[in-house]
Amino acid sequence: MTQLINNMETLQNCPVCGNESFHPCISLSDYFLTREDFKIVECDKCSFRFTNPRPFSSELGKYYESKEYISHSNTRKGLFSILYQNVRKYTIRSKFRIISGLTNGNSLLDIGCATGELLHYFQKKGWDVTGIEPNDNARKFAHEEYDLRVEDEDYLKKINTASIDVITMWHVLEHVSDLNGRLGEINRILNEDGILIIAVPNSGSPDAEYYGKFWAGYDVPRHLYHFTKPTMHDLLQKHGFSCIKEFPMKFDAFYVSLLSEKYFCGKTRWIAAFFSGLRSNLKARRENNYSSMIFVAKKSKI
């Protein structure tokens, strides 16, 4: 249930457990773009955190309208963008090794595929690939640059039941307005032995604790939900999945720290960000609790 206030929607129930009781957790701003103020609340029952109130889903698009939103623009201008592109090449190879080691299937659906670099890599390796991407410009780039099949989000409803071997969402689930509807649709189209891979920022990580409201992983209001390892497990279980493996995304601590330093002090501080990311990764080793985490899940067997 939602309540509409001041052109925002206010959730009346926790998206994970349905509880109606939650408390304000963090007051912060959209440091990336608009400087508007937002609040993150925490469920009193399951501790899930979410942005509340939040913009209508029809209004969220304007919060992505920036040339600095690299995943949509694929720009190679500037040192930061060049580093991002090179790290992405490395992580794509790592993602391929992880996925190919978990399944014998060869059909991949990447939801939120942006400009399609990961899909292109898998396609060159002989996989049958499809992408979902709501951004028109990113979708057009994937079509024209890589000749990929990339559809808008409505296409999900047209996919046959139990027809996909691997479904991936790399830093996507935190953006999806209808969290439960999306996971229900994924359960429908994933085959019985299929693999679901979800990567999200981890608001329980050392760097989240260090930067507080300036932690770039919150990224309100583009990020509607703020996961921890326990709440991700709860959400997967709710939708008939069991988490079978977890992997760290160690580069994210450096990327997030770089942005967080800028949000905190108003300028890019490369050295401070490097040591902050390093410190976060070292602390995270004890409990495998990194800045961003990859969760691998399969359908629960009844």
FIMIVO-173798 format. One line per 10 residues: their letters; for each residue x, y negated, z negated of N, C-alpha, C, O. Coordinates in steps of 0.001 Angstrom, whole numbers, always signed. Each point is the difference from the previous one (the first is absolute). Example, Ala and Ser with C-alpha at 12.3 -4.5 7.8 and 13.67 -1.06 7.14 Angstrom:
2
AS	+13190 +5690 -7800 -890 -1190 +0 +900 -1200 +0 +1036 +19 -665 ~ -1386 -1069 +1385 +820 -1190 -60 -770 -1090 -730 +509 -1108 -169
//
This chain:
302
MTQLINNMET	+853 +1195 +0 -853 -1195 +0 +883 -1237 +0 +1042 -26 -655 ~ -1469 -1022 +1408 +738 -1249 +44 -924 -1166 -310 -1212 +80 +200 ~ +1797 -1158 -688 -708 -1236 -260 +699 -1101 +771 +1229 -69 +8 ~ -2008 -804 +647 +572 -1029 +851 +72 -1324 -747 -1024 -523 -439 ~ +2241 -26 +292 +202 -1256 -712 +1011 -845 +780 +1099 +458 +313 ~ -1499 -1728 +1 +925 -952 +623 +703 +583 +1222 +1221 -79 +129 ~ -2015 +664 +761 +531 +580 +1238 +987 +1135 -236 +764 +352 +899 ~ -773 +215 -2080 +809 +1169 -323 -936 +1112 -450 -1125 -265 -423 ~ +1583 +1500 +512 -768 +1109 -545 +682 +485 -1267 +1224 +116 -61 ~ -2038 +164 -947 +505 +475 -1275 -465 +1436 -208 -1202 +261 -54
LQNCPVCGNE	+2131 +659 -63 -349 +1397 -225 -506 +163 -1429 +591 -529 -941 ~ -1683 +1262 +788 -583 +246 -1310 +387 +1364 -565 -264 +297 -1165 ~ +895 +534 +2007 +415 +1342 -420 +1441 +255 +414 +453 -486 +1037 ~ +257 +1245 -1844 +1348 +422 +361 -65 +895 +1231 -779 +953 +4 ~ +1569 -1218 +1048 -40 +823 +1206 +409 +1454 -222 -378 +870 +786 ~ +1139 -593 -1837 +469 +1369 -230 -973 +799 -866 -410 +1093 +389 ~ +36 -1619 -1555 -813 +781 -936 -1433 -486 -129 -826 +675 -616 ~ +514 -1839 +1187 -1350 -521 -57 -344 -736 -1282 -1123 -480 -149 ~ +2048 +381 -763 -243 -671 -1272 -344 -1480 +212 +537 -643 +902 ~ -1424 +115 -1728 -442 -1381 +140 +760 -966 -906 -278 -1199 +7
SFHPCISLSD	+1222 +1701 -775 +723 -831 -950 +1467 -132 +408 +709 +1001 +104 ~ -257 -2230 +126 +1407 -263 +293 +352 -1384 -510 -880 -819 -264 ~ +2153 +570 +130 +451 -1260 -590 +1030 -681 +898 +725 +674 +732 ~ -656 -2012 -782 +1017 -712 +779 +1394 +451 -405 +306 +143 -1184 ~ +523 +75 +2182 +1340 +535 -235 +1086 -999 +385 +917 -260 -779 ~ -1025 -298 +1985 +1003 -940 +505 -697 -1114 +772 -861 +271 +837 ~ +1219 -1504 -1106 -415 -1148 +803 +1189 -418 +853 +1096 -212 -518 ~ -1310 +93 +1817 +1106 -279 +920 -516 -701 +1234 -1200 -245 +123 ~ +2089 -79 +787 -361 -730 +1211 +415 +780 +1237 +799 +933 -74 ~ -1351 -1328 +1201 +458 +510 +1292 +1267 -755 +345 -39 -1002 +714
YFLTREDFKI	+1168 +1486 -1224 +1271 -688 +185 +499 +81 +1440 +834 -802 +420 ~ -1342 +1760 +325 +473 +199 +1374 -551 -1051 +955 +709 -443 +903 ~ -1986 +30 -1091 -627 -791 +1052 -819 -1187 -509 +362 -1147 +262 ~ -1455 +1398 -984 -983 -1058 -237 +123 -720 -1333 -544 -1092 -158 ~ +1252 +1683 -809 +114 -543 -1360 -1320 +20 -763 -97 -620 -1059 ~ -904 +1301 +1558 -1253 +151 -743 +235 +882 -1224 +886 +855 -11 ~ -1694 -1082 -1009 +117 +764 -1242 -915 +1220 +11 -1129 -54 +487 ~ +1642 +1159 -1037 -761 +1245 -87 +251 +656 -1349 +895 -396 -747 ~ -1701 +1404 +453 +166 +766 -1230 +45 +1489 +311 -694 +486 +893 ~ +1517 +223 -1642 +8 +1460 +20 -602 +478 -1314 +376 -472 -1073
VECDKCSFRF	-1314 +1412 +1163 -621 +558 -1197 +425 +1453 -160 +438 +635 +958 ~ -570 -118 -2165 +366 +1382 -306 -1187 +716 -617 -625 -514 -928 ~ +312 +1691 +1437 -1115 +793 -507 +280 +452 -1432 +1093 +482 -298 ~ -2071 -637 -579 +177 +390 -1391 +14 +1516 -193 +427 +494 -1044 ~ -892 +236 +2049 -74 +1454 -119 +1188 +704 +633 +644 +824 -649 ~ -338 -1136 +1914 +1042 +749 +721 +1253 -827 +286 +977 +525 +532 ~ -997 -1811 -880 +1150 -908 +154 +303 -376 +1449 +1072 -534 +286 ~ -2003 +806 +628 +213 -420 +1384 -94 -1512 +98 -871 -619 -611 ~ +1786 +21 +1395 +39 -1443 +168 -468 -391 +1406 +344 +656 +983 ~ -1132 -1732 -903 -480 -460 +1295 -250 -1503 -29 -297 -575 -1047
TNPRPFSSEL	+423 -51 +2219 -234 -1429 +151 -1491 -263 -98 -784 +588 +744 ~ +380 -1477 -1666 -1418 -199 -252 -223 -1353 -683 +522 -235 -1089 ~ -1306 -668 +1734 -688 +165 +1285 +982 -67 +1175 +1185 -291 -159 ~ -1734 +573 +1341 +846 +59 +1192 -776 -549 +1190 -1229 -56 -54 ~ +1905 -352 +1131 -700 -498 +1186 -854 +1098 +644 +300 +1189 -106 ~ -1366 -1624 +773 -755 +936 +821 +936 +687 +992 +999 -582 +423 ~ -1319 +1798 -60 +829 +704 +985 +65 -768 +1317 +1013 +48 +697 ~ -2093 -760 -353 -31 -775 +1242 +928 -1217 -61 +337 -579 +1033 ~ +75 +193 -2247 +849 -1166 -180 +1474 +348 -198 +856 -884 +11 ~ -561 +2164 -192 +1372 +389 -328 +988 -279 +1127 +1182 -235 -254
GKYYESKEYI	-1659 +258 +1497 +890 -182 +1139 +811 -1280 -57 +1150 -21 +440 ~ -1727 -1046 -973 +720 -1280 -7 +1199 +29 -938 +899 -833 +118 ~ -876 +1788 -1052 +1123 +100 -939 +1201 +741 +609 +1030 +164 -654 ~ -1172 +276 +1900 +1097 +666 +710 +551 -875 +1128 +931 +398 +700 ~ -1505 -1581 -529 +341 -842 +1145 +1283 -775 -258 -28 -1188 -320 ~ +1138 +1869 +464 +1305 -615 -196 +1024 +702 +875 -13 +1224 +123 ~ +904 -2009 +486 +1073 +581 +798 +987 +772 -867 +781 +803 +510 ~ -815 -1046 -1830 +907 +693 -908 -518 +1382 -385 +692 +746 -693 ~ -1911 -392 +1138 -516 +1336 -296 +586 +957 +1037 -595 +237 +1051 ~ +1764 +305 -1364 +867 +652 +988 -632 +1233 +629 +170 +227 +1198
SHSNTRKGLF	-891 +572 -1968 -525 +1255 +544 -982 -234 +1138 -194 +884 +834 ~ -432 -2065 -782 -930 -303 +1079 +673 -715 +1168 -431 +143 +1144 ~ +1484 -912 -1422 +619 -794 +1058 +1165 +708 +674 +293 -267 +1166 ~ +379 +1168 -1885 +1175 +715 +495 +1114 -949 +421 +790 +310 +891 ~ -736 -1469 -1542 +1019 -975 +366 +1397 +484 -375 +175 +750 -960 ~ +814 -1191 +1733 +1401 +312 -275 +803 -1282 -234 +1224 -3 +126 ~ -1913 -1071 -462 +652 -1277 -219 +340 -172 -1473 -840 +231 -870 ~ +2070 -634 +599 +412 -252 -1371 +625 +1220 -645 -285 +1138 +373 ~ +1151 -1400 -1359 +725 +1071 -687 -950 +963 -693 +180 +1216 +71 ~ -1187 -1756 -740 -935 +850 -729 -703 +977 +940 -127 +1183 -314
SILYQNVRKY	-327 -1673 +1461 -699 +856 +962 +930 +1054 +595 -409 +1142 +214 ~ +1645 -1518 +49 +970 +955 +553 +261 +1122 -997 +28 +1171 +376 ~ +163 -1522 -1644 +193 +1015 -1037 -1217 +898 -108 +132 +1218 -121 ~ -1321 -1813 +166 -1246 +770 -74 -67 +1023 +1141 -336 +1163 -222 ~ +655 -1603 +1432 -74 +895 +1153 +988 +1162 -132 -339 +1137 +328 ~ +1543 -1410 -801 +1003 +1058 -136 -361 +986 -1097 +179 +1207 +162 ~ -690 -1718 -1282 -442 +900 -1070 -1168 +851 +478 -88 +1183 -326 ~ -806 -1788 +1101 -1149 +753 +504 +434 +1166 +877 -589 +1078 -80 ~ +1605 -1270 +912 +495 +1100 +832 +467 +1172 -865 -277 +1161 +301 ~ +987 -1486 -1375 +484 +1046 -903 -1164 +701 -696 -27 +1227 -93
TIRSKFRIIS	-930 -2008 -392 -1119 +611 -746 -901 +833 +908 -588 +984 -451 ~ +473 -1356 +1702 -795 +806 +930 +621 +1388 +166 -714 +1002 +30 ~ +2029 -945 +75 +668 +1298 +105 -206 +806 -1286 -206 +1213 +47 ~ +264 -1892 -1187 -225 +679 -1279 -1430 +530 -95 -220 +1111 -483 ~ -733 -1889 +933 -1403 +436 -23 -207 +1219 +891 -754 +911 -343 ~ +1430 -902 +1486 -119 +1164 +890 +550 +1255 -672 -597 +1072 +98 ~ +1738 -1205 -782 +574 +1160 -682 -932 +513 -1103 -157 +1209 -170 ~ -449 -2119 -565 -918 +404 -1069 -1199 +735 +573 -353 +1085 -461 ~ -270 -1679 +1468 -1232 +571 +551 +264 +1317 +707 -738 +965 -201 ~ +1768 -907 +1020 +284 +1241 +735 +397 +1125 -938 -121 +1173 +352
GLTNGNSLLD	+596 -1518 -1548 +340 +1030 -981 -1179 +491 -802 +125 +951 -772 ~ -1284 -1593 +945 -1182 +360 -785 -1065 +737 +793 -905 +596 -584 ~ +999 -630 +1919 -1076 +567 +805 +537 +581 +1302 +1057 -393 +492 ~ -1818 +1339 +49 +282 +532 +1331 -914 -622 +1053 +113 +301 +1188 ~ -1018 -1170 -1635 -920 -647 +926 +693 -1038 +849 +1160 -336 -235 ~ -1885 -181 +1240 +634 -1025 +839 -964 -1111 +412 +296 -763 +919 ~ -1449 +664 -1591 -886 -1140 +265 +95 -968 -1165 -173 +381 -1158 ~ +451 -1642 +1481 +223 -1023 -1017 -934 -1177 +245 -91 -518 +1113 ~ -599 +107 -2167 -792 -1220 +14 +621 -966 -999 +41 +282 -1197 ~ +438 -1414 +1682 +594 -1014 -866 -984 -1156 -131 -221 -746 +954
IGCATGELLH	-367 +601 -2135 -991 -1042 -248 +729 -1247 -479 +728 +31 -992 ~ -936 -1134 +1716 +754 -1221 -284 +1369 +56 +626 +1002 -317 -641 ~ -958 +720 +1900 +1282 +296 +662 +754 -1248 +444 +1126 +106 +487 ~ -1723 -1287 -645 +634 -1261 +401 +402 +64 +1474 -833 +325 +846 ~ +2082 -627 -525 +418 -56 +1400 +459 +1351 +559 +444 +74 +1146 ~ -547 +984 -1941 +117 +1353 +542 +1371 +631 +46 +182 +1007 +684 ~ +799 -1566 -1394 +1355 +554 +86 +75 +1443 -522 +654 +847 +609 ~ -1312 -574 -1716 +32 +1360 -542 -681 +982 +961 +524 +1086 +250 ~ -1667 -1459 +275 -692 +869 +954 +850 +255 +1234 +33 +1117 +518 ~ +646 -2137 -54 +859 +151 +1181 +1108 +1016 -259 +318 +811 +870
YFQKKGWDVT	+264 -854 -2056 +1059 +945 -350 -536 +1425 -9 +625 +905 +553 ~ -1784 -704 -1182 -597 +1335 -46 -394 +468 +1397 +144 +1179 +322 ~ -634 -2083 +500 -379 +350 +1361 +1205 +509 +790 -111 +960 +763 ~ +1258 -1607 -950 +1218 +442 +694 +445 +1383 -469 +700 +711 +721 ~ -1114 -332 -1941 +338 +1313 -547 -1032 +1071 +385 +88 +1140 -456 ~ -1061 -1509 +1292 -953 +979 +506 -1308 +83 -760 -793 +910 +242 ~ +548 -1828 -1146 -1235 +25 -772 -1148 -641 +787 +210 -868 +846 ~ -1419 +1321 -1150 -1228 -595 +530 -415 -1097 -985 -434 +305 -1110 ~ +561 -1562 +1499 -151 -1096 -957 -1153 -935 +380 -296 -221 +1174 ~ -337 -313 -2213 -1040 -1015 +140 +175 -1000 -1132 +372 +374 -1113
GIEPNDNARK	-639 -1634 +1392 +96 -1026 -1022 -1312 -712 -221 -838 -83 +898 ~ +667 -428 -2098 -1100 -888 -340 +618 -1311 -459 +860 -5 -881 ~ -1290 -1108 +1471 +556 -1303 -379 -1052 -1094 +214 -458 -203 +1124 ~ +73 -500 -2192 -1028 -1041 +144 +485 -1278 +660 -813 -751 +539 ~ +2118 +477 -563 +517 -1245 +555 +104 +82 +1523 +678 +876 +537 ~ -1346 -1785 +145 -67 +45 +1465 +1375 -127 +649 +316 +741 +931 ~ +495 -1665 -1410 +1307 -231 +618 +934 +1198 -185 +717 +384 +924 ~ -731 +205 -2130 +838 +1173 -247 -454 +1175 +859 +820 +744 +537 ~ -2122 -590 -416 -547 +1088 +816 +394 -183 +1473 +369 +961 +675 ~ -450 -2188 -195 +369 -294 +1384 +1483 +289 +242 +372 +548 +1038
FAHEEYDLRV	+471 -923 -2004 +1441 +264 +127 +267 +1498 +104 +796 +427 +836 ~ -1446 +372 -1670 +200 +1449 +15 -426 +611 +1338 +648 +916 +507 ~ -1734 -1428 +53 -465 +465 +1310 +1022 -334 +1088 +410 +864 +776 ~ -16 -2115 -738 +812 -495 +1111 +1465 +409 -107 +634 +298 +1012 ~ -93 -281 -2228 +1421 +278 -187 +303 +1492 +3 +1020 +432 +537 ~ -1922 +366 -1148 +289 +1426 -185 -1021 +935 +658 +136 +1221 -78 ~ -1148 -1789 +720 -1041 +806 +645 -650 +963 -1002 -221 +1173 +300 ~ -74 -1687 -1473 -609 +807 -1062 -1509 -140 +0 -551 -1014 +430 ~ -101 +2053 -920 -1443 -83 -224 -215 -568 -1403 +213 +692 -996 ~ -624 -1917 +927 -238 -667 -1277 -1387 -635 +56 -289 -801 +888
EDEDYLKKIN	-558 +1162 -1835 -1397 -424 -14 -277 -887 -1210 +811 -90 -921 ~ -1975 -567 +943 -401 -759 -1182 -610 +939 -1035 -131 +1199 +248 ~ -240 -1739 -1408 -416 +843 -1119 -1301 +755 +248 -229 +1044 -611 ~ -614 -1544 +1483 -1259 +696 +294 +231 +1379 +605 -869 +870 -70 ~ +2036 -677 +660 +304 +1276 +653 +54 +1154 -995 -222 +1150 +379 ~ +512 -1438 -1640 +73 +1056 -1014 -1270 +844 -44 +63 +1216 -184 ~ -1208 -1860 +353 -1277 +704 -76 -230 +918 +1196 -869 +872 -42 ~ +1644 -1065 +1105 -171 +789 +1216 +906 +1228 +37 -146 +843 +886 ~ +1076 -728 -1829 +940 +1119 -7 -700 +1259 -494 -758 -46 -968 ~ +1009 +1155 +1626 -644 +1259 -367 +391 +448 -1399 +1113 -256 -458
TASIDVITMW	-2031 +920 -208 +243 +525 -1337 +1115 +1042 +20 +74 +833 +903 ~ +792 -895 -1917 +1083 +975 -196 +863 +178 +1255 +316 +1125 +387 ~ +62 -2245 +244 +712 +75 +1284 +1429 -540 -39 +712 +99 +998 ~ -276 -665 -2120 +1302 -643 -73 +916 +752 -967 -416 +371 -1098 ~ +1670 -149 +1517 +973 +710 -851 +611 -904 -1067 +159 +409 -1151 ~ +180 -1631 +1535 +668 -924 -923 -630 -1378 +129 -142 -530 +1102 ~ -232 -41 -2237 -494 -1378 -33 +923 -803 -904 +288 +401 -1127 ~ +170 -1536 +1635 +907 -840 -791 -572 -1403 -155 -673 -526 +887 ~ +963 -57 -2040 -306 -1408 -270 +1190 -590 -749 +186 +255 -1190 ~ +611 -1040 +1894 +1202 -577 -572 -302 -1428 -431 -110 -895 +839
HVLEHVSDLN	-23 +682 -2129 -342 -1323 -538 -1263 -544 +672 -17 -1116 +520 ~ -1012 +1917 -546 -1267 -341 +638 -1176 +87 -978 -877 -864 +8 ~ +857 +1896 -845 -1177 +239 -834 -312 -1178 -903 -1167 -253 -298 ~ +2180 -470 -141 -230 -1142 -880 -719 -1143 +708 -479 -925 -656 ~ +396 +974 +2001 -661 -1041 +785 -1455 +338 +349 -733 -880 +453 ~ +305 +2105 -649 -1277 +488 +524 -1150 -403 -913 -7 +348 -1181 ~ -959 -1077 +1715 -1112 -483 -825 -802 +1149 -598 -250 +26 -1205 ~ -152 +920 +2041 -804 +1132 -461 +927 +1165 -326 +173 +912 +808 ~ +409 -950 -1979 +1000 +987 -413 -563 +1414 +28 +603 +901 +583 ~ -1755 -705 -1211 -578 +1344 -96 -544 +489 +1338 +103 +1183 +325
GRLGEINRIL	-677 -2093 +444 -482 +388 +1325 +1127 +463 +904 -156 +954 +762 ~ +1301 -1637 -849 +1147 +368 +833 +531 +1385 -365 +274 +806 +889 ~ -125 -521 -2179 +525 +1299 -411 -998 +1122 +286 +396 +1127 +298 ~ -1682 -1437 -388 -1003 +998 +373 +79 +348 +1477 -142 +1162 +379 ~ +369 -2174 +458 +131 +232 +1443 +1257 +795 +306 -5 +857 +884 ~ +1068 -1131 -1599 +1250 +737 +200 -181 +1462 -375 +484 +881 +711 ~ -1165 -611 -1801 -261 +1389 -396 -774 +729 +1090 +233 +1183 +244 ~ -1145 -1882 +405 -805 +627 +1057 +834 +390 +1206 -167 +1099 +528 ~ +1060 -1968 -77 +693 +244 +1267 +1298 +793 -160 +517 +535 +981 ~ +14 -451 -2200 +1223 +776 -216 -332 +1484 -16 -979 +410 -624
NEDGILIIAV	+1795 +408 +1313 -310 +1427 +1 +304 +620 -1363 +643 -626 -843 ~ -1102 +1842 +635 +34 +610 -1334 +1421 +186 -537 +212 -18 -1213 ~ +748 +193 +2099 +1399 +135 -426 +816 -1252 +304 +1231 +22 -10 ~ -1948 -1117 +282 +675 -1222 +399 +704 -717 -1144 -169 +335 -1173 ~ +955 -1321 +1547 +804 -779 -943 -446 -1461 +58 -122 -586 +1075 ~ -115 +20 -2238 -288 -1426 -126 +1185 -672 -682 +459 +443 -1053 ~ +28 -1514 +1666 +1141 -727 -561 -396 -1454 -192 -402 -678 +945 ~ +521 +207 -2183 -355 -1370 -343 +1189 -661 -694 +512 +520 -991 ~ -78 -1654 +1509 +1051 -789 -645 -607 -1313 -480 -682 -691 +757 ~ +932 +355 -2012 -545 -1223 -583 +1028 -642 -931 +885 +683 -516
PNSGSPDAEY	-1001 -2003 +300 +805 -623 -1058 -400 +579 -1356 -1155 +365 -220 ~ +2119 -290 -670 -230 +602 -1313 +66 -1091 -1074 +1082 -456 -367 ~ -2251 +46 -130 -32 -1088 -976 +479 +439 -1380 +41 -806 -931 ~ +321 +2085 +797 +594 +491 -1234 +1510 +110 +78 +625 +597 -877 ~ -27 -1170 +1924 +1448 +123 +226 +782 -1014 -837 -575 -973 -488 ~ +1875 +1193 +321 +830 -950 -757 +15 -1410 +586 -7 -974 -752 ~ +28 +846 +2072 +31 -1346 +577 -1332 -716 -167 -22 -1227 -100 ~ -1098 +1962 +65 -1296 -622 -283 -17 -564 -1414 -503 -1098 -239 ~ +1056 +1860 -688 +73 -466 -1383 +918 -1217 -112 -303 -938 -736 ~ +1407 +948 +1453 +997 -1072 -91 -550 -1328 +543 +178 -1044 -627
YGKFWAGYDV	-844 +1079 +1786 -452 -1228 +636 -1385 -462 -453 -365 -1151 +238 ~ -403 +2011 -877 -1318 -396 -477 -889 -485 +1120 -100 +652 +1039 ~ -554 -1799 -1235 -961 -497 +989 +660 -395 +1319 -685 -157 +1012 ~ +2010 -6 -1014 +703 -363 +1234 +433 +1226 +808 +604 -146 +1063 ~ -903 +1339 -1549 +371 +1221 +725 -696 +24 +1361 -1228 -52 +71 ~ +1998 +130 +992 -546 -96 +1353 -894 +1175 +353 -797 -92 +933 ~ +916 +1206 -1670 -848 +1153 +268 -1465 -242 -297 -853 +752 +470 ~ +539 -1787 -1245 -1415 -313 -262 -647 -632 +1230 -1120 +360 +362 ~ +1809 -1292 +279 -389 -572 +1297 -1508 -243 +135 -614 +384 +995 ~ +37 -1020 -2000 -1433 -318 +75 -249 -1103 +1034 +874 -847 +183
PRHLYHFTKP	-2033 +819 +506 -1065 +999 -92 +94 +1090 +1058 -924 +798 +158 ~ +2057 -760 +580 +138 +1051 +1014 -1 +1381 -648 -549 +953 +554 ~ +1173 -848 -1740 -51 +1247 -750 -1188 -58 -953 -28 -792 -942 ~ -935 +1638 +1206 -1234 +28 -790 +129 +909 -1213 -720 -165 -985 ~ +1640 +1130 +1057 +181 +992 -1061 +1478 +91 -346 +867 -229 +844 ~ -593 +570 -2113 +1368 -6 -506 +239 +1311 -738 -346 +153 -1172 ~ +950 +791 +1898 +79 +1385 -455 +1180 +243 -931 +1021 -685 +55 ~ -1196 +1678 -905 +1089 +624 -743 -57 +1487 +338 -934 +457 +659 ~ +1926 +289 -1109 -22 +1441 +269 -1243 +668 -591 -657 +760 +712 ~ +302 -1006 -1980 -1195 +656 -553 -1294 -378 +720 -844 +864 +234
TMHDLLQKHG	+672 -2151 +125 -1261 -380 +638 -84 +528 +1432 -1096 +277 +487 ~ +2231 -134 +194 -32 +607 +1325 -410 +1465 -92 -779 +484 +821 ~ +1299 +214 -1812 -395 +1398 -195 -1496 +104 -285 -672 +886 +526 ~ +152 -1786 -1356 -1432 +8 -309 -844 -221 +1250 -1009 +674 +203 ~ +1427 -1621 +633 -748 -314 +1212 +15 +1168 +979 -1030 +336 +586 ~ +2192 +281 -408 +89 +1155 +900 -880 +1144 -483 -701 +634 +789 ~ +744 -379 -2075 -818 +1072 -569 -1489 -271 +209 -769 +919 +281 ~ +371 -2164 -416 -1404 -375 +197 -485 +377 +1391 -1172 +331 +180 ~ +2053 -379 +796 -391 +255 +1384 +434 +1376 +507 +104 +223 +1206 ~ +144 +682 -2130 +256 +1383 +383 +1404 +300 +442 +215 +944 +760
FSCIKEFPMK	+761 -1728 -1216 +1394 +226 +353 +835 +298 -1242 -327 -420 -1110 ~ +1399 +1145 +1329 +998 +242 -1049 +1335 -532 +483 +412 +270 +1128 ~ +260 -1022 -1978 +1325 -511 +342 +1023 +1112 -181 +110 +576 -1082 ~ +639 -274 +2140 +953 +1108 -56 +1451 -470 -67 +872 +746 -447 ~ -604 -1982 +887 +1361 -525 -45 -39 -1520 -104 -980 -642 +377 ~ +2072 +84 -900 +173 -1452 -59 +1424 -335 +440 +962 +659 -397 ~ -852 -1685 +1215 +1304 -448 +471 +153 -1491 -260 -979 -741 +90 ~ +2189 +283 -411 +228 -1435 -185 +232 -709 +1330 +426 +612 +979 ~ -715 -1918 -962 +373 -870 +1115 +989 -1020 -568 -381 -1107 -380 ~ +1631 +1490 +330 +996 -766 -748 +307 -1357 +612 +324 -941 -724
FDAFYVSLLS	-420 +821 +2043 +269 -1289 +628 -1019 -1056 -419 +299 -1194 +2 ~ -1499 +1636 -359 -1049 -958 -323 +350 -856 -1212 -419 -1155 -82 ~ +1181 +1707 -858 +377 -783 -1181 +799 -1241 +394 -148 -1052 -620 ~ +989 +1166 +1643 +804 -1137 +443 -861 -1006 +780 +122 -1211 -184 ~ -978 +1728 +1044 -901 -858 +788 -954 -761 -916 -178 -1209 +146 ~ -429 +1918 -1086 -951 -621 -918 +709 -985 -926 -541 -1064 -302 ~ +1731 +1405 -144 +757 -906 -866 +371 -1289 +732 -16 -1079 -592 ~ +348 +1192 +1868 +348 -1182 +782 -1194 -960 +86 +151 -1208 -185 ~ -1326 +1755 +465 -1203 -834 +51 -358 -539 -1384 -392 -1159 -137 ~ +526 +1997 -880 -356 -407 -1358 +883 -1140 -485 -480 -918 -666
EKYFCGKTRW	+1771 +970 +996 +899 -1088 -362 -449 -1321 +639 +53 -1058 -625 ~ -493 +1147 +1876 -472 -1195 +701 -1267 -541 -647 -150 -1212 -161 ~ -767 +2111 -212 -1238 -447 -633 +272 -621 -1370 -680 -942 -408 ~ +1675 +1473 -294 +304 -449 -1358 +721 -1351 -21 -341 -883 -787 ~ +1343 +733 +1662 +820 -1210 -97 -76 -897 +1236 +630 -1057 +38 ~ -1406 +1478 +985 -211 -859 +1160 +1061 +76 +1069 -39 -773 +957 ~ +990 +1686 -1091 +1017 +129 +1038 +487 +1448 +66 -148 +766 -951 ~ +732 -413 +2096 +497 +1357 +192 +1334 +167 -715 +943 -752 +245 ~ -870 +1744 -1133 +1239 +250 -761 +434 +1441 +262 -434 +931 -677 ~ +1301 -773 +1676 +395 +1321 +476 +735 +798 -1080 -307 +1173 -211
IAAFFSGLRS	+1247 -1777 -455 +815 +733 -971 -846 +413 -1207 +76 +1142 -454 ~ -877 -2071 -61 -863 +327 -1142 -973 +1111 +361 -260 +894 -805 ~ -281 -955 +2030 -950 +1024 +439 +675 +1360 +119 -574 +1022 -374 ~ +1796 -1018 +899 +709 +1274 +141 +196 +671 -1355 -284 +1189 -152 ~ +763 -1939 -826 +241 +599 -1311 -1296 +349 -728 -42 +945 -788 ~ -999 -1704 +1054 -1302 +331 -581 -531 +1307 +577 -494 +853 -736 ~ +597 -698 +2056 -429 +1245 +633 +815 +1185 -461 -538 +1080 -243 ~ +1846 -1283 +123 +879 +1070 -476 -365 +405 -1422 -86 +1188 -312 ~ -125 -2170 -537 -373 +281 -1388 -1327 +767 -71 -142 +939 -783 ~ -810 -1344 +1598 -1297 +673 +20 +139 +1460 +411 -588 +886 -620
NLKARRENNY	+1370 -641 +1671 +183 +1379 +468 +713 +870 -1035 -330 +1174 -165 ~ +1301 -1752 -523 +707 +774 -1023 -934 +371 -1156 +31 +1130 -487 ~ -852 -2074 +55 -957 +284 -1071 -1065 +998 +457 -448 +841 -778 ~ +50 -943 +2042 -1083 +834 +519 +391 +1468 +121 -873 +866 +52 ~ +2174 -573 -7 +445 +1381 +184 -479 +921 -1119 -250 +1183 +232 ~ +123 -1716 -1431 -333 +840 -1157 -1361 +671 +149 -178 +1156 -385 ~ -780 -1888 +946 -1359 +535 +93 -527 -5 +1429 -1205 +127 +216 ~ +2101 -274 +766 -409 -68 +1403 -1141 -1015 +156 -1075 +315 +511 ~ +1351 -1544 -971 -1032 -1022 -109 +461 -1265 +723 +187 -1048 -618 ~ -9 +1160 +1931 +646 -1037 +785 -970 -1109 +432 -1213 +111 -183
SSMIFVAKKS	+1768 -1165 +750 -775 -1167 +414 -1144 +367 +928 -1098 -542 -120 ~ +1345 +1448 +1031 -1042 +584 +847 +163 +1508 -13 +1116 +517 -55 ~ -2249 +187 +108 +20 +1457 -64 -778 +601 +1169 -997 -555 +462 ~ +1483 +1703 -1 -707 +795 +1007 -663 +1176 -712 +658 +769 -701 ~ -1964 -643 +890 -761 +1111 -591 -423 +943 +1125 -632 -419 +970 ~ +988 +1690 -1112 -378 +1033 +967 -1110 +841 -623 +152 +524 -1103 ~ -1264 -400 +1815 -1151 +706 -557 -588 +991 +1002 +120 -161 +1214 ~ -754 +1182 -1763 -753 +951 +809 -1390 +146 -602 -231 -352 -1157 ~ -691 +876 +1961 -1349 +223 -510 +35 +1024 -1129 +667 +1029 +104 ~ -1380 -1316 -1166 -69 +918 -1126 -746 +1258 +398 -1005 -57 +708
KI	+1510 +1204 -1171 -659 +1275 +290 -1006 +301 -1097 +349 +51 -1179 ~ -1589 +146 +1572 -1066 +279 -977 -37 +1490 -321 -827 +439 -800
//
